[in-house]
Amino acid sequence: MIAHASTAFSTCDFCDAHKADDSGGFRVLPPVFKAFGGMAAFAGPVTTVKCHEDNTVVKAAVESAGEGRVLVVDGAGSLRRALVGGNLAAAAARNGWAGLVVDGCVRDVAELNACAVGIRALGLVPLPTDRRGQGQRDVAVQIQGVWVRPGDWLYADADGMVVATRALN
């Protein structure tokens, strides 16, 4: 599946259309994420990584074919170590990832912003992770209290991020 990377969409319009949805099929991520990367807006089907201050599984994910997907990284909200830096962002862009959403920190801001990939993270910290080979891939994760599952669709633009169980028009 190819993401809506070049298609215009509005998270505000999605929220207007789904504001009465109480099924859990449409969710809004809290406004705590900062925008990085060279793509101001991005969207695509979700794949997930769950890790804590160890980006081994994040590295493996971005080095694989992205196919227009969005990698959602549950870093447990840690502000102590950067889970994505310039090298991993470049790999994500090179391998066709539409975006990265990191519930944690990133680093190398100038390099991130030069990459053709959308990135959202809680903040910046210069300290890298230790690679201990720990983490899980393609599991349901809670990002700032919101469930995100592999196969969901994530849309990010200047107004925020929304997640749905299916592609939105």
Secondary structure, DSSP 8 states (H G I E B T S, - for coil): ---STTS---HHHHHHHHTT--SSSEEE--TT-EEEES-SSEEEEEEEEE-SS--HHHHHHHTS--TT-EEEEE-TT-SSSEEE-HHHHHHHHHTT--EEEEEEEE--HHHHHTSSSEEEEEEE---B----S--EES--EEETTEEE-TT-EEEEETTEEEEESS---
